[in-house]
Every structure is written in structure tokens, then in C-alpha cells.
Amino acid sequence: MACLEAFCGMSHREHLASRRVAVWHRRRLPPNVGLAKRLAASLLGQLVYLEPYSTLTNARMTESLRRINRHRPAMILAFASTLFELAKHARRTGIRMHRPRFILTSVEMLFEPMRAAIEEVFGCPVHDLYASAEVGRMAVECSHGGLHVLSFHNHVEILDPKGSPVAPGEVGRVVVTSLHSRAMPLIRYDIGDLARVASEPCACGSPLPVLAEIRGRIVDHFVRSDGGLVFGGNFVAMFYEHDWIAQFHVVQEDVERIRVSFRRTPGRDVPRGALDELTEIVQRAMGEDCAVLWDETDAMPRSPVGKHRHVRSLVWAQRAGSPSEV
Ligand SMILES: [Zn+2]
């Protein structure tokens, strides 16, 4: 099976043996994974997680950058906007960064100013990884800049409004069929993003299909009353751990109020005390003065491109914290 890292110039063997840093939600191994596999995962991986529940205060950003420098990873995997914030912090404070072989960013759109800042600070190429919580990895950028569909993970179709494949060069809805998800098969699942099919094959020679552009992945930062920033993607990871929540939408209405709209999984009740527990976790990240309001609903809001936006901060939007601000 082709390996994702091969697109970034690293063999699978090298990848397993290399040091890595994930600015990512720590993955919990399922309880049925044995001790040998658990040890292998921790030893072979040489993987350091920078806990995403941390708020992006200056002190924490400095500490994260120092941990990256101590671990000296060959590869960093990160939420695009979090690494962008870290890169800006390194530049502001003059911290010189270790140079990995490459960086993979995901979850959100990697805008060009973000890529430029990260590449400048870390001195290595940044590859965009297109993935989703529902189906995992869908496409990755090769060293020639082509965004290759990982057809061995998922069958990805780009469709027009009538459900037919769009012509090369045109934009359509991203519809995915998972090839490995046996517990919960997803067939022709509309992921909510739009993509443009490339009109030329990629110069790298890979036969995998190429996308020219993906639109629609946007995750905001939440702003604490003390000015610290909390990456909204943390809440996405947190809510995905609870199978009684079918869908959710977290909105920061002002610095002291977060509203969580959610739809229950059919046939499931809200477990006793679950909302209080989740409120506490949110407050741990956002501060105790932040109220968390819960709304159960059947109709979830969607962004203008039709994607379900899991998190939205009206405070962040107001502060013009757009990625074009470098
Ligand atoms: Zn390519």
C-alpha cells in the first residue's frame, strides 16, 4: 500500500523510525489493544503530542516551541492555524526553530500566508493533508504541489448538483465512500466541502487523481476573557468522543458565553451528568467565568458552502483574526 509520507519524500520505514511531533489531540488506543501493541505504539512512534487543550497563551506557545526544539522531529503534524500561531510567536520572540524534513498540516484551510510563515520559521516544506473526522485521510499534497486523492483509503468523487462527476478544472461537492470503515460504512457521504478537479496530471508522475483546490475547511479560535486563544478544533475532538452526540455546533457568542447546539444520536439519551462534565471541560479551557449554554435541536446550522461548521467564534471573527493577518 502506498504510504502518505511517500508523497512528502519519506519512506514508510523511515517514517516509523523517525521522531515526530503531533500538535494534535492525543489518540486513545481502544481498550482491546494489547500491551505489546501499546508499547510498540509508544516506542516505535517516537511521537510527542503537544496537548491541544492548552490555550495559546504566550507562555504555552513558548513552551510548545521549546518542546519541539528538544524533541528535534523529522516530521510535524499539526492543525494548520495552531502551527501558524506558533510560527508567528516564534518570529515575534526570536526563537530559532529546529528544522524538520517536512510538516503536514490538516483540519483547516492552509492559506498561502500561513504556509509562507510556517515554511519560513521551520525552514522546511509544508504539505497540506485533507482529512476529516468521519473518513480519515482523503488527499495529501506531494512535493510538486499536487493534492493527490488517497484512493487506497477512500473513494472520492467531485460531483455537480445533479450528481455527475464534474469536468477537469471545475468545482463540485466532495462525496466520499470509505473503503476501510467496517464498523460504520459511509457510502457516497457528502462531506460538505467543495473541490476543484485539476485539469493537468501532476508533474510527480503519480497515477492518483489530483485536486486543484479544496474550499470550506474553516475552524476558528476562541478568545478567553484574559485574551488567550483556544483552538476551536479542540472542541471538535472533545465532542467526537461521545457517541450519544450525533452532531454539534459550538458558538462563542461573546468572551463569557458559549452556546452548544447538539443533536442526539437516535435512540440514545443524554447520560446523567454528561452536560455538567462537558461544561467543566470547556470551562477548564476557556476560564470559569465563561458560561456554557446547551441547546438540543434537530436542525444544525451550515456554512454558506453547505459544510457543517462544528465551531464558530463571533469574537474571533470580529477581531478580524483571518488567516490573511500574518
Ligand atoms: Zn504529485
Residues whose N, C-alpha, C, O or C-beta is under 5 A from the ligand:
A	BS01	ZN	C142 H144 G146 C202 C204 S206
